[in-house]
Amino acid sequence: MGPILILLGIAAAADGYRRFRAPWAQYQALKASEANIARYEGWRGGLRDSGTTGASVAMTMFRDRARKAAILIAAGVAIAVLGLLNT
């Protein structure tokens, strides 16, 4: 049973990593873009509307996807460790 759990854990962690990369990269890009816009608005002297924007909604969505993928990675590692303990 141990080797099966190890393989399942490794597969789950790999799938989680595959799912994690794209949303995290998109989240970081949007975050950098928002920071850049805020710096420009501050330099220009204008006040930004603090309401919800499309970018903030997308950042929340990407952050949630990345969080779910990180949970999958953690679960995969935990399953692999259980497999190692059962060998």
C-alpha positions in Angstrom: 0.0 0.0 0.0 2.9 2.4 0.7 4.3 2.6 -2.9 0.8 3.3 -4.2 0.3 6.1 -1.7 3.7 7.6 -2.6 2.8 7.5 -6.4 -0.6 9.0 -5.7 0.9 11.7 -3.5 3.5 12.6 -6.1 0.8 12.7 -8.9 -1.4 14.9 -6.8 1.4 17.3 -5.9 2.5 17.5 -9.6 -1.1 18.2 -10.7 -1.4 20.9 -8.0 1.8 22.5 -9.1 0.6 22.4 -12.7 -2.6 24.1 -11.7 -0.8 26.6 -9.5 1.7 28.2 -12.0 -0.7 30.0 -14.4 -3.1 31.6 -11.9 -0.2 32.7 -9.7 1.7 34.3 -12.6 -1.5 36.1 -13.7 -2.2 37.3 -10.2 1.4 38.7 -9.8 1.1 40.4 -13.2 -2.2 42.1 -12.3 -0.8 43.0 -8.9 2.2 44.7 -10.5 0.0 46.5 -13.0 -2.3 47.8 -10.2 0.7 49.0 -8.2 2.0 50.7 -11.4 -1.3 52.4 -12.0 -1.5 53.6 -8.4 2.1 55.1 -8.6 1.1 56.9 -11.8 -2.1 58.2 -10.3 -0.2 59.4 -7.3 2.4 61.1 -9.5 -0.3 62.7 -11.6 -2.1 64.0 -8.5 -5.4 62.3 -9.3 -7.4 60.4 -6.8 -8.3 56.8 -7.7 -11.7 55.4 -7.1 -11.4 52.9 -4.3 -14.3 50.8 -5.7 -14.2 47.3 -7.1 -12.5 47.1 -10.5 -12.4 44.3 -13.0 -8.7 43.8 -12.1 -9.4 43.4 -8.4 -12.1 40.8 -9.2 -9.7 38.9 -11.4 -7.0 39.1 -8.8 -9.3 37.6 -6.3 -10.2 34.8 -8.7 -6.6 34.0 -9.5 -5.6 34.1 -5.9 -8.4 31.6 -5.0 -7.4 29.3 -7.8 -3.8 29.4 -6.7 -4.8 28.7 -3.1 -6.9 25.7 -4.1 -3.9 24.4 -6.1 -1.6 24.9 -3.1 -4.0 22.9 -1.0 -3.8 20.1 -3.6 0.0 20.3 -3.4 0.0 20.0 0.4 -2.4 17.1 0.3 -0.2 15.3 -2.3 2.8 15.8 -0.1 0.9 14.5 3.0 -0.3 11.4 1.1 3.3 10.8 -0.1 4.6 11.1 3.4 1.9 8.7 4.6 3.0 6.3 1.9 6.6 6.6 3.1 5.6 5.9 6.7 3.6 2.8 5.6 6.5 1.1 3.8 
